[in-house]
Amino acid sequence: MLAVLLMGTVSCMAKEIKTVVFKTSPEMHCANCEERIKSNLRFEKGVKDIQTNLEDKTVTIKYDAAKTTVEQLIAGFKLSLIHISEPT
Protein backbone atom coordinates (compact mmCIF):
# COMPACT_ATOMS: atom_id res chain seq x y z
CA MET A 1 0.00 0.00 0.00
CA LEU A 2 2.87 2.36 0.77
CA ALA A 3 4.31 1.76 -2.70
CA VAL A 4 1.02 2.78 -4.31
CA LEU A 5 0.96 6.04 -2.33
CA LEU A 6 4.55 6.85 -3.26
CA MET A 7 3.90 6.24 -6.95
CA GLY A 8 0.91 8.57 -6.81
CA THR A 9 3.02 11.28 -5.21
CA VAL A 10 5.75 10.97 -7.83
CA SER A 11 3.31 11.22 -10.73
CA CYS A 12 1.72 14.35 -9.26
CA MET A 13 5.13 15.99 -8.93
CA ALA A 14 6.26 15.18 -12.49
CA LYS A 15 6.92 18.28 -14.57
CA GLU A 16 5.77 18.77 -18.11
CA ILE A 17 8.99 19.84 -19.82
CA LYS A 18 8.45 21.10 -23.36
CA THR A 19 10.80 22.29 -26.08
CA VAL A 20 10.23 25.15 -28.50
CA VAL A 21 12.46 26.37 -31.34
CA PHE A 22 12.44 29.99 -32.52
CA LYS A 23 14.11 31.39 -35.65
CA THR A 24 15.58 34.85 -35.15
CA SER A 25 14.80 37.76 -37.45
CA PRO A 26 16.82 39.93 -37.86
CA GLU A 27 19.26 37.14 -37.54
CA MET A 28 21.64 36.56 -34.66
CA HIS A 29 25.08 37.24 -36.02
CA CYS A 30 27.48 37.26 -33.08
CA ALA A 31 28.19 36.04 -29.56
CA ASN A 32 26.77 39.29 -28.15
CA CYS A 33 23.39 38.52 -29.75
CA GLU A 34 23.44 35.06 -28.19
CA GLU A 35 24.34 36.42 -24.77
CA ARG A 36 21.65 39.11 -24.94
CA ILE A 37 19.00 36.46 -25.66
CA LYS A 38 20.23 34.13 -22.94
CA SER A 39 20.53 36.86 -20.32
CA ASN A 40 16.98 38.09 -20.95
CA LEU A 41 15.37 34.65 -21.01
CA ARG A 42 17.48 33.02 -18.29
CA PHE A 43 15.30 34.36 -15.48
CA GLU A 44 11.94 33.69 -17.14
CA LYS A 45 10.01 31.38 -14.82
CA GLY A 46 10.16 27.76 -15.88
CA VAL A 47 13.06 28.05 -18.35
CA LYS A 48 15.28 25.01 -17.94
CA ASP A 49 17.72 25.34 -20.84
CA ILE A 50 18.52 27.79 -23.65
CA GLN A 51 20.54 26.72 -26.67
CA THR A 52 21.45 29.17 -29.42
CA ASN A 53 22.79 28.26 -32.84
CA LEU A 54 24.40 31.05 -34.87
CA GLU A 55 24.72 28.88 -37.96
CA ASP A 56 21.00 28.01 -38.10
CA LYS A 57 19.90 31.32 -36.49
CA THR A 58 17.75 29.40 -33.99
CA VAL A 59 17.05 29.49 -30.27
CA THR A 60 15.90 26.25 -28.62
CA ILE A 61 14.30 26.56 -25.20
CA LYS A 62 13.32 23.78 -22.80
CA TYR A 63 10.74 24.97 -20.29
CA ASP A 64 8.31 23.79 -17.62
CA ALA A 65 4.84 24.22 -19.15
CA ALA A 66 3.32 24.53 -15.67
CA LYS A 67 5.33 27.71 -15.04
CA THR A 68 5.46 29.50 -18.40
CA THR A 69 3.97 29.55 -21.88
CA VAL A 70 5.27 30.14 -25.38
CA GLU A 71 3.61 33.56 -25.29
CA GLN A 72 5.58 34.50 -22.16
CA LEU A 73 8.79 33.33 -23.80
CA ILE A 74 8.02 35.47 -26.85
CA ALA A 75 7.54 38.46 -24.54
CA GLY A 76 11.00 37.75 -23.08
CA PHE A 77 12.52 38.07 -26.54
CA LYS A 78 11.22 41.63 -26.79
CA LEU A 79 13.57 42.61 -23.96
CA SER A 80 16.55 41.39 -25.96
CA LEU A 81 15.49 43.45 -29.01
CA ILE A 82 15.83 40.32 -31.14
CA HIS A 83 12.77 39.55 -33.24
CA ILE A 84 11.68 35.97 -33.76
CA SER A 85 9.43 34.06 -36.08
CA GLU A 86 6.62 31.81 -34.91
CA PRO A 87 7.95 28.79 -33.02
CA THR A 88 8.32 25.46 -34.78
C-alpha positions as CSV (number, residue, x, y, z in Angstrom):
1,M,0.0,0.0,0.0
2,L,2.9,2.4,0.8
3,A,4.3,1.8,-2.7
4,V,1.0,2.8,-4.3
5,L,1.0,6.0,-2.3
6,L,4.5,6.9,-3.3
7,M,3.9,6.2,-7.0
8,G,0.9,8.6,-6.8
9,T,3.0,11.3,-5.2
10,V,5.8,11.0,-7.8
11,S,3.3,11.2,-10.7
12,C,1.7,14.4,-9.3
13,M,5.1,16.0,-8.9
14,A,6.3,15.2,-12.5
15,K,6.9,18.3,-14.6
16,E,5.8,18.8,-18.1
17,I,9.0,19.8,-19.8
18,K,8.5,21.1,-23.4
19,T,10.8,22.3,-26.1
20,V,10.2,25.2,-28.5
21,V,12.5,26.4,-31.3
22,F,12.4,30.0,-32.5
23,K,14.1,31.4,-35.7
24,T,15.6,34.9,-35.2
25,S,14.8,37.8,-37.5
26,P,16.8,39.9,-37.9
27,E,19.3,37.1,-37.5
28,M,21.6,36.6,-34.7
29,H,25.1,37.2,-36.0
30,C,27.5,37.3,-33.1
31,A,28.2,36.0,-29.6
32,N,26.8,39.3,-28.1
33,C,23.4,38.5,-29.7
34,E,23.4,35.1,-28.2
35,E,24.3,36.4,-24.8
36,R,21.7,39.1,-24.9
37,I,19.0,36.5,-25.7
38,K,20.2,34.1,-22.9
39,S,20.5,36.9,-20.3
40,N,17.0,38.1,-21.0
41,L,15.4,34.6,-21.0
42,R,17.5,33.0,-18.3
43,F,15.3,34.4,-15.5
44,E,11.9,33.7,-17.1
45,K,10.0,31.4,-14.8
46,G,10.2,27.8,-15.9
47,V,13.1,28.1,-18.4
48,K,15.3,25.0,-17.9
49,D,17.7,25.3,-20.8
50,I,18.5,27.8,-23.7
51,Q,20.5,26.7,-26.7
52,T,21.5,29.2,-29.4
53,N,22.8,28.3,-32.8
54,L,24.4,31.1,-34.9
55,E,24.7,28.9,-38.0
56,D,21.0,28.0,-38.1
57,K,19.9,31.3,-36.5
58,T,17.7,29.4,-34.0
59,V,17.1,29.5,-30.3
60,T,15.9,26.2,-28.6
61,I,14.3,26.6,-25.2
62,K,13.3,23.8,-22.8
63,Y,10.7,25.0,-20.3
64,D,8.3,23.8,-17.6
65,A,4.8,24.2,-19.1
66,A,3.3,24.5,-15.7
67,K,5.3,27.7,-15.0
68,T,5.5,29.5,-18.4
69,T,4.0,29.6,-21.9
70,V,5.3,30.1,-25.4
71,E,3.6,33.6,-25.3
72,Q,5.6,34.5,-22.2
73,L,8.8,33.3,-23.8
74,I,8.0,35.5,-26.8
75,A,7.5,38.5,-24.5
76,G,11.0,37.8,-23.1
77,F,12.5,38.1,-26.5
78,K,11.2,41.6,-26.8
79,L,13.6,42.6,-24.0
80,S,16.6,41.4,-26.0
81,L,15.5,43.4,-29.0
82,I,15.8,40.3,-31.1
83,H,12.8,39.6,-33.2
84,I,11.7,36.0,-33.8
85,S,9.4,34.1,-36.1
86,E,6.6,31.8,-34.9
87,P,7.9,28.8,-33.0
88,T,8.3,25.5,-34.8
